[in-house]
Amino acid sequence: MPSMSKNDYQLALKAAGAFMHESERFLVISHVNPDGDTTSSVLACALLLEQLGKTYVIVNEGETPAKFGYLPRFSHIRNLQKDEVAERFSHVIAIDAADSKRMGNVRYLFNDDARILNIDHHPTNDEFGNVNVIRTDAAAAAEIMYELAVANDFTLNPELAVCFYTGLLTDTGGFRYSNTSPNVLKIASELLQYGLKPGELAERCLEETTLEHMLLLRRSLQSLAITHRKQVASLKVTREDLQTTGASSEDAGGFVNHCRNIEGVEVGVSFFETEAGHVKVSLRSRSRVDVAEIAKQLGGGGHARAAGCTLTVSIDEAERVVYGKLREALGVDSDE
C-alpha cells in the first residue's frame, strides 16, 4: 500500500493521540518473534500512556530477546506462553504488526467490541485497526512513535529517547540499510541530546553475541546452499541443531544476513525449524527481488528487502516451496 500523504499522516497521528485518551486501560501488543524495533516501540508506547496517567498490559506471544533488557519497562512485557492474562480489553494498541495474524494468538484478550489502534510501517499491512497510522516509508515503527509523541505534545525524556533510538538503530542495521533516510538521522541526532551513548547501544544491539549463537552459526553454515545460478544463498537451522549446541531460538537471529551478504547473491534465505512441522522463513534481498511479495504469498509479510513467514511443513518442504517462489521471481531454476 502507498504511504499516507503528509496531511493525512499528521491527522492519523492526532487520531492516535486521541485514541490514547479514550480509555483508562490499554492492551499493548507487538508482533510474534519480536525484534528491537517492535520491543522498543511498545515500551515507548507504555511510557507515553504513563504520561497520560493511563494503565496498560504489554503482551507478546513468546519470549522477548533478553538483550533488550536495558530498555525501560522491559520487565512489564508478559509472555503469553508462560503467563496467563485473565483480563479482557476494550482498547488495544498494536505496533509493528504487518497484519492481524502477526499479532499472534492474542484476540481472546479483546472484548467483542474492542477498538484497535494499528501503528505500523509495513507495506503489507491490511489496515485492521479502527484507527490506522501506517507510514510505509518509515524506517522503523519507532520513527512513527517518535512522530506521534511530537505531534501530540508528549514530553521527550531520556527513557523515551533510548526506546526511539534503539528502534531506529536496529531496523536500519546501525544506520547502514537503504531505509536510513535524512529524517532518521535527524531524529537520531535529536535523541542523542538526551545523554544516550551510541557506542554502547550499538555494541549491545548489533555487535555482542552469545557463545551459543556462534556454535549454532558454525553448525548451520554446513547446510549453506548456493542455488539459482548463484543468485540465492540459504541455510537451515533444525531442532537438532539447537539441542546439540544448547542454543535458544533467540540465538538463531540474523543468520539470513550471512547469506545475503555473499558477493553476487541477490536473495538470502534462512529456514529455522521452530518446532516439528513449523518453519520460520526469513528472506533478505539486495536490490531486485521484492521478498515482501513472496512472503505475502506464503502467509507472511514485511518489506521489499526484508520479509518473512512461517510455514507448517517440514524444513525440506519449506525449502522446496520457497525455492519455487524464487524461481518465479528470478526466472531461474534452483538447480541451474
N, C-alpha and C positions, 0 to 999 in steps of 0.2 A: 504494500500500500504506500502511496506517496506521503511525504511528510506534510504536516499541517502548515498552512500559511502562518506568517508571523503573527498576524492579528488573532487568528483562530487559536493559535498556541497560547498566547497571552490570556485569552478568555478561558481556555481549558485550565491553565494554571490557577486562575482565580476561582474557577469552579471547584478545583481540587481543594483549595483552601477553605471554601465554603463547606464542602463535604466534611472536612475535619472539625467543623463546628457543630455538625448536625446531631452528634450523639456524645454521650459521656464516656463510652467504652467502645473499643475497636479491636477487631481481629486483624493482625498484620501478617501477611504471608508472602513467601518468595517462591522461587521455582525449585523443583526437585534437583538434587545434586548441586547445592548452592556453591557459588564461586565468590570471589572477593567483591565483585560489584553488587550482586544481589544481597550479600550479607551486610555490607556497609550501608546500602540503601535502606534496608528495612530498619536498621539500627538508627540511621538518621531520621527516619520517619518516627520512630519511637521518641527520639529527643524532641522533635517538633511537636508531637502530641503532648509531651510533658510541659512544653512552654504554654500550651493552651489549657493546662490543668486537667487533661484527659487521662484516662487509664487505658491499658491495652494488654493484649496477649499476643506474643510473637510465636508462630509455629512453623515448623518445617517437617516435611515427610522425609526423615532421615537425618544423618549426622551432618553438622556444620563443621567445616575444616577448623581444626584447633589452632592453626597458625594465625587465624584472625581473632584470637582470644584477647588481644590487646585493645580491641575496639570497645568503646563504652557501651554498656548494657548487653554485652555478648552473653553473659550468664542468663539473661532473660529469655533466650531462644529455647523453645521447648521442642524436643524431638518426638514426634507423634508415634514413632515406632517403639518408644520406651516410656513415654509419659502420657497418660490418658488425660484428655481435656473433656470434662463433662459439660461445660458451658456451651451455650448457643449464642450466636451473634447476629445483630441486625445490621451492623455496618462493618464491611470488610475492605481492607486496603491490600491489593495485590500489586507487587512490584517486581518488574523484570521477568514476568511470566509471558512468554510469547503467545500462548493461548490458554484457554481454561484447563486443558489437560495437563499443562506444565505445572499447575499448582499442586498436582498430586491428589491423593485421596483425602481431601480436606472438606469437601462440600457438606459432609454430615455435621460440621460445626456451624453451618449457615442456617439462620431462620428461613422459613419458606419465602418470606418477603424481604430477604436481606438485600441491601443496596451495596453495590461494589464500586470502588474506585480503582481503576485499572491504569497503572503508570508503567510505561514500557518504551523501549526503543527498537524492538524487533520488527522488520518489515512484514513478518508472517503473523503479526498479532491480529486476532479476529474481533477486536473491539467488544469483548464480552462484558464490559462494565456498564453500569448506569452512567458513570462519568468516566470518560476515557481521555487520558493525556498521553498521546502517542507521538513521539518525535523520532522518526526513523533515521534521521541524520545525526542524532546524538551519539556520541562515542560510548556512553555508558548510561545506565539508569541513574547513577549518581549525578551526572550532569543535569538531568531533568530535576532531580530532587533539590539540587543547589538552586536552580532557577525558580522552582516552586517556593523555596524559602525566601528568596529575594522578592519575588512578585507579591508575596503575602506578608511582607514586612516582619518576618521572624528575625530574631536576634542571632546573628552568627557568633560562634564562640569556638574555643579550641576543640571541644568534643565533636561538634558538628564538622569542623574543618578536617579532622583526622578521618572521619567517615567519608566525606565527599572526596578527599584526596585519594584514599585507598581505592575507592571505586574507579576513579579515573585512571589511577596507576595500573591497576590490574587489567582493566578491559582495553587499555591501549598498549599492553605489553611493555610498560615502562616508558610510555610516550614514544614508541617505535613503530606502531602499526599505522596503516594508512588512514585510520579514523582519528588520528591525532590532528585536530583542527586548531586554527587560531583561537577559537573560543575555549577549547580545552586548556590550552596553555595559559590563556588569560585567567581562567578560573583557578588553575593550579597556582599561578603566581600570587593571586589574591589570597588563597588559602595559606600559603607559606607565611603570610604576615601574622598568623596566629601561633607561631612558635613551633611549627612542625619541623621534624628532622628528616628531610627527604632521603638521605643516605640510609638511615636506619630503617625507614619504611620500605625502601626498595630491597634492602637485604632480607627483611622478614617476609615480604610478599613474593619476591621474584627469585631470590638467589638461594637462600637457605633451604636445605632439603634433609631428608632423613636417610639413614643408612639403608633402611628397608626399601625406600624409593630407588636407591642406586642398585640394590641387589635385584629388585624386580625389573628394572630397566635392562640390566645386563642379561637377565634371563629372557625377557620378551624380545630383545633385539635379535635373538637367534631365530625368531619367526619372521624377520624382516623380508618382505617380498617386493620386488620391483616389477611392475606389470604395465600393460597398455603402452607399449613402446617407450618404457622408462618414464612415462608421464605420471604414474601413480606409485606411491610407496605406502606400504601398510604393515602393521604389526598386530599381534594378538596378545591378550593377557587372559589367561584362563584361571579358573578357581584353583586348580592345582598349582599354578604359579604363585598365587597369593599364599597358599598353605605352605609351600616349600620355603618361601622367603620370609614368612612371618609378616608380610606386608598387609596393609589395610586398603580399602577402596580409595581412601584419600591419597595413598602413596602412588596410585596409578595416574594421577593427574598430570597433564601436559605431555604425555607420550606422543600424541599426534604431531606435535610441533617438530619432533626429531625427524619425522617422516617428511613433512612439508619442506623442511629446511635443506633437504638434499638438493644439490645443484641439478637443474634440469627438470625437477619434479614439479608438476602443476598441482596435484592434489595429494594430500597426506590423509591417511585413514588409520584410526585405531579401533580395534574390536576388543571390548572388555566384557568378559563373562561375569556379570554381577551375581548371578545365581544360575542354577541349571535351567536352560531354556530361555534365559533372558540375557541379551547382549546390548550393551551401550555402545553406540557407534558415534565416534567423533570425526568430523570432516573439516579440513582446512585447505583452502585453495590459494594459489599465488596471484592470479590475475584474470584468468579466462572463464573458469567454471563457477557458476552460481550454486554453491553447495547448499544454500538455504532451500532452493527449489528441489534438490534431490532429497534433502531431509524431510521437507514437507510432504513429498510423495510417499514417504515411508512413515508418516505419522508424527514427525518431529518438526523442527523449525530452527530459526536462528538468523544469521546474517549471510550475505553473499560470500564472504570469505571465511566464515566460521559458523558451523552449524552442527546439529547432532540429532539423534533419535534413539529410541530403544526398540529392539525387535524381539519378539517372543519366539525365537527359533534357536537352533544350535549355533555355535560360533562359526562352524563351517558353512551352514546355510546362510548366515548373515553375510559372510564374505561373498557368497555366490550372488545374493540379491544386490548388494551394494556394487559389486563389480559390474553387474548387468546395467545398473543405472549409470555408472561411469562410462560404460561402452557407448550408451546413448549420448552422453554429454560430450565425449571426446571423439566419437566416430571411430574408435579403435577397440578391438577385442583384447581381453585381458592377457591372452597368450601370445599376442603379436610382439 
